[in-house]
Each structure stands twice: as C-alpha cells, then as structure tokens.
Amino acid sequence: MAEIELKNVSLAFDQPRTKNRNIVYENFDIEIEKGSFTFLLGPSGCGKSTFLNIINGLLTPTTADTIAVDGKDIRQHPDLTRKMGYVFQGPRLLPWKTLKENAEFGLKGLGVQPKEKWPELIEKYFEMAGLTAFMNHYPSQVSGGMQQRAAIVRAWVNEPEILLMDEPFSHLDEITAAELRRELVSLWSREEERRTIVFVTHNIAEAAQMGSDVVVLTPTPSRICYRREIDIPWPRSSTDEGVFAIEKELRQVFADRAGVRV
C-alpha cells in the first residue's frame, strides 16, 4: 500500500535576471510504500531534496494532481505533516541546549506526544541510540557522529510514521557513517511496525547496503529512470556478494540512464 503518492507534479523556478525557467519536475509521479526504506538517488540538482520538502509541506509545486499521505492530500489536510520527522544533512542542534533538551525541543515543537510521555520516549530512544550517558552533554561536548545520532533521536522521539532523511551522513567520516548506518537500520528493523523512511543520498553503496527500495532520478526535468526492490536481509555488509552486485548495477544505471559517470 502506498503511504506517499505524488501524481502529475510540476515545479519550475524563474531564474533571476533571465527569462528562462528551471524546470525541476514536469508531470512527475511516484509512490512510496508503507514501511519501506526507500532511497532516492540521482545527480545533483535533480530534485531529491525538493521531493522531501514537497511531501513535508515546506514547498508548494507549481501544479499537482495529488500530494498524498495515507490517501489524503496534504494541501487539504496539512496536519498530516505532523506524522513526519525530518533529519537534515547537519545535526542542526541548538548549541545552548543539552542533547536531552534538544530532544525535548523537538517534542514541544511538533506537539504530538503528551508531555507525561516525554521522559519515557527520551529514555527509550537515547538508549537505543547509545547516547544515555551523554544526554546532559551540550553539542560542543560530543563528536559529530554523536550530534547526528542526537538529531535522529530528536526526530524519532515523536515516533513519526514517516521519517524524511536528507543526506544525514554525508558530512561524516566513513567509519562514523558506517556505524550510524548500522544503528539506523537496527532502529528501523527492530520495531514491530516499521515506519516509512525516505532517504536522499548520492552514495550508491549506502543505498545498496540499507535500502528496501531504490529509486534513481534523471537530471531535470526529473523522472524516474530506474527502480528496484532489494530483498537481501539485514544486516548487510559492503562485502556481501549480493550487495556488491546491486551496487555495480546501480553504477551502470547512473552511467546509462541518469547520464552520470561514477
């Protein structure tokens, strides 16, 4: 069942000091299945992050037949965006608040969890993220990896049905990023009812190692040029033959269909 659906979406921006228009989408369609871990891959500027912003109601397309979550159009039901969490490229933690206070800030901001439940949620997700001992530390007192882990906790404490992630590990060293990939998959897969994750990345290996579904977009005006499910069980290793084969396949798709050499 599709939890997210865009149908016949078009989006264009006027370019400053010219009569040209930057056409990001033209009659663009996509469906994201409920409980999936869907990766969006594509060249820079193809509209991957734009998709997240449209779904979250942060950006309104030029025209669209449907922008739906759970079968309801978010333009008529804006409260649907409260079912979502958003993790950005950087942690975006408030430096004057502790990691715990940043999580509380996220809970207060979205307002979907009753206040009496906050301590239970904070304890649960800080423990799952391995951050219990650092809850009362300020962002400047922990590593970049811990900061990003805290940003994921800040999103997860609201227990969103949909988690939108925009290249959350791209600024980290590979060792830290690999550790966080494992932790995120573990966090997602251990829950009885898996929430839907839409993950934007340029990292082909990351998609092959983590995703249940991979969507590859072309340069603008963007369209889906390739899509496949990945049915390899988790946890996956980059050295697994199946994962390596998918990575090789995706690289070929980038070269042949997305027009990008990798």
DAURDA-V305203 format. One record per pair of residues at least 4 apart in sequence whose ideal C-beta (glycine too) atoms are under 7 Angstrom apart, sorted by sequence separation. I is the first residue (numbers start at 1). J is the second residue. D is the distance in whole Angstrom. If there is no record, write none. Layout:
i,j,d
I,J,D
I,J,D
This chain:
i,j,d
32,36,6
42,46,4
47,51,6
49,53,6
50,54,6
51,55,6
52,56,6
68,72,6
73,77,6
74,78,6
88,92,5
97,101,4
99,103,7
100,104,6
101,105,6
102,106,7
103,107,7
104,108,6
105,109,6
106,110,7
113,117,5
117,121,6
118,122,6
119,123,6
120,124,6
121,125,6
122,126,6
123,127,6
124,128,6
125,129,6
131,135,6
137,141,4
142,146,4
144,148,7
145,149,6
146,150,6
147,151,7
148,152,7
149,153,7
150,154,6
151,155,7
152,156,6
153,157,6
172,176,4
173,177,7
174,178,6
175,179,7
176,180,6
177,181,6
178,182,7
179,183,6
180,184,6
181,185,6
182,186,6
183,187,6
184,188,6
185,189,6
186,190,6
191,195,7
203,207,7
204,208,6
205,209,6
206,210,6
207,211,5
218,222,6
232,236,6
236,240,6
240,244,7
241,245,6
242,246,7
243,247,6
244,248,6
245,249,6
246,250,6
247,251,7
248,252,7
249,253,7
250,254,7
251,255,7
252,256,6
253,257,5
254,258,5
15,20,5
53,58,4
54,59,5
68,73,5
69,74,6
72,77,5
97,102,5
113,118,7
126,131,5
127,132,5
137,142,5
142,147,6
155,160,7
172,177,4
189,194,7
201,206,5
217,222,5
218,223,5
238,243,6
253,258,6
255,260,7
15,21,7
32,38,5
42,48,6
53,59,4
67,73,6
74,80,5
107,113,6
126,132,5
188,194,6
201,207,6
237,243,7
254,260,5
255,261,6
14,21,6
15,22,6
54,61,6
66,73,6
67,74,5
74,81,6
188,195,7
207,214,5
217,224,6
218,225,5
236,243,5
255,262,7
13,21,7
40,48,5
67,75,6
72,80,6
94,102,6
97,105,6
113,121,6
134,142,6
139,147,5
155,163,6
169,177,4
217,225,7
254,262,5
12,21,5
13,22,5
50,59,6
93,102,5
126,135,5
188,197,6
215,224,6
216,225,6
12,22,6
70,80,7
216,226,4
232,242,5
12,23,5
40,51,6
69,80,5
94,105,6
107,118,5
169,180,6
232,243,6
251,262,5
12,24,7
134,146,6
169,181,7
215,227,5
11,24,4
54,67,6
214,227,7
11,25,5
69,83,7
104,118,6
214,228,6
10,25,6
131,146,7
9,25,5
10,26,5
213,229,5
214,230,6
230,246,6
10,27,6
57,74,5
212,229,7
131,149,6
212,230,6
8,27,5
9,28,5
103,122,5
131,150,6
211,230,6
129,149,5
148,168,6
8,29,7
57,78,6
148,169,7
6,28,6
7,29,5
25,47,6
100,122,6
131,153,7
6,29,6
24,47,5
129,152,7
6,30,5
57,81,4
129,153,5
148,172,7
56,81,6
181,206,7
185,210,6
5,31,5
24,50,6
4,31,7
126,153,6
145,172,6
209,236,5
226,253,5
4,32,4
56,84,6
82,110,6
125,153,5
144,172,6
181,209,6
2,31,4
3,32,6
181,210,6
209,238,6
2,32,7
3,33,7
56,86,6
82,112,5
2,33,6
3,34,4
125,156,5
145,176,4
149,180,6
226,257,6
1,33,7
99,131,6
125,157,5
144,176,7
148,180,6
152,184,7
163,195,6
165,197,6
225,257,4
1,34,5
162,195,7
167,200,6
205,238,6
225,258,6
145,179,7
161,195,6
162,196,5
163,197,5
164,198,5
165,199,5
166,200,5
167,201,6
209,243,6
99,134,6
100,135,4
122,157,6
145,180,6
160,195,7
161,196,7
165,200,7
167,202,7
208,243,5
25,61,7
99,135,6
100,136,6
121,157,5
214,250,7
98,135,7
216,253,5
98,136,5
99,137,6
208,246,4
11,50,7
98,137,6
208,247,4
98,138,6
218,258,5
219,259,6
216,257,7
218,259,7
205,247,5
208,250,6
216,258,6
95,138,7
204,247,6
207,250,7
95,139,5
95,140,6
113,158,6
189,234,5
93,139,4
112,158,6
204,250,5
204,251,6
6,54,7
91,139,7
102,150,6
106,154,4
110,158,5
106,155,7
185,234,5
11,61,4
12,62,5
103,153,6
107,157,6
185,235,6
4,55,6
10,61,6
11,62,5
99,150,4
103,154,5
106,157,6
107,158,6
9,61,5
10,62,5
102,154,6
106,158,6
10,63,5
182,235,6
93,147,6
103,157,5
129,183,7
9,64,4
8,64,6
91,147,4
8,65,4
91,148,5
93,150,6
6,64,7
7,65,5
93,151,6
204,262,7
7,66,4
91,150,7
92,151,7
128,187,6
6,66,7
91,151,4
5,66,6
6,67,6
5,68,4
87,151,6
4,69,6
87,152,6
3,69,7
3,70,6
87,155,5
86,155,6
85,155,3
85,156,7
85,158,6
85,160,4
84,160,5
87,163,7
83,160,6
89,166,6
83,161,4
84,162,5
85,163,5
86,164,5
87,165,5
88,166,5
89,167,5
83,162,6
85,164,7
89,168,7
84,164,6
87,168,5
89,170,6
90,171,6
89,171,6
56,164,6
55,164,7
52,164,5
52,166,6
49,166,5
52,198,7
52,200,6
37,188,6
49,200,6
48,200,4
4,162,7
40,198,7
3,162,7
35,194,4
38,197,7
36,196,6
37,197,5
38,198,5
39,199,5
40,200,5
41,201,7
35,196,6
38,199,7
34,196,6
37,199,7
39,201,6
41,204,7
32,196,6
32,198,6
41,207,6
39,207,4
48,217,6
47,217,7
46,217,5
39,211,4
46,218,7
37,210,6
38,211,7
41,214,6
46,219,6
47,220,6
37,211,5
41,215,7
42,216,6
46,220,6
37,212,4
38,213,4
39,214,5
40,215,5
41,216,5
42,217,3
45,220,6
47,222,4
36,212,5
39,215,7
42,218,7
43,219,5
46,222,5
36,213,5
38,215,6
40,217,7
33,213,7
30,215,7
3,196,5
28,222,6
30,224,6
26,221,4
28,223,7
24,220,5
25,221,6
23,220,6
24,221,7
25,222,6
22,220,7
23,221,4
24,222,6
41,250,7
43,258,6
42,258,6
43,260,5
